[in-house]
Amino acid sequence: MLYWAAVFFVIALVAAVLGFGGMAAGAAGIAKILFFVFLVLGALSLIFGRRVPA
């Protein structure tokens, strides 16, 4: 998921350089959402991950 966030970020940068403001804003918004979803899922996997039996 972090890969897709990076892809949309790069798309947003390229669109911004080429002058496509609306497309750049949309791609940046998608990248931001995917990044925060990645952070939440990563934190949940650390908290509720496999536990080693004692």
C-alpha positions in Angstrom: 0.0 0.0 0.0 2.9 2.3 0.7 4.0 1.6 -2.9 0.7 2.9 -4.3 0.9 6.0 -2.1 4.3 6.7 -3.6 3.1 6.1 -7.1 0.2 8.5 -6.7 2.6 11.1 -5.1 4.9 10.8 -8.2 1.8 11.2 -10.5 0.8 14.3 -8.5 4.3 15.8 -8.9 4.4 15.2 -12.6 0.9 16.6 -13.1 1.8 19.7 -11.0 4.9 20.3 -13.1 2.9 20.0 -16.3 0.2 22.4 -15.1 -2.7 20.0 -14.5 -3.7 21.4 -11.1 -6.9 19.5 -10.7 -5.4 16.1 -11.5 -2.4 16.9 -9.2 -4.7 17.7 -6.3 -6.7 14.5 -6.9 -3.6 12.3 -7.0 -2.1 14.0 -4.0 -5.3 13.4 -2.1 -5.3 9.8 -3.0 -1.7 9.4 -2.0 -2.4 11.1 1.4 -5.3 8.8 2.1 -3.3 5.6 1.1 -0.4 6.7 3.3 -2.6 7.2 6.4 -4.4 3.9 5.8 -0.9 2.3 5.6 0.1 3.9 8.9 -3.1 2.7 10.6 -2.8 -0.8 9.3 0.9 -0.9 10.2 0.2 0.3 13.8 -2.6 -2.3 14.1 -0.4 -5.1 12.9 2.3 -4.1 15.5 -0.3 -4.0 18.3 -2.3 -7.1 17.4 0.4 -9.1 15.6 1.4 -12.6 16.4 2.3 -13.2 20.0 5.0 -15.7 21.0 3.7 -18.2 23.6 5.4 -17.9 26.9 
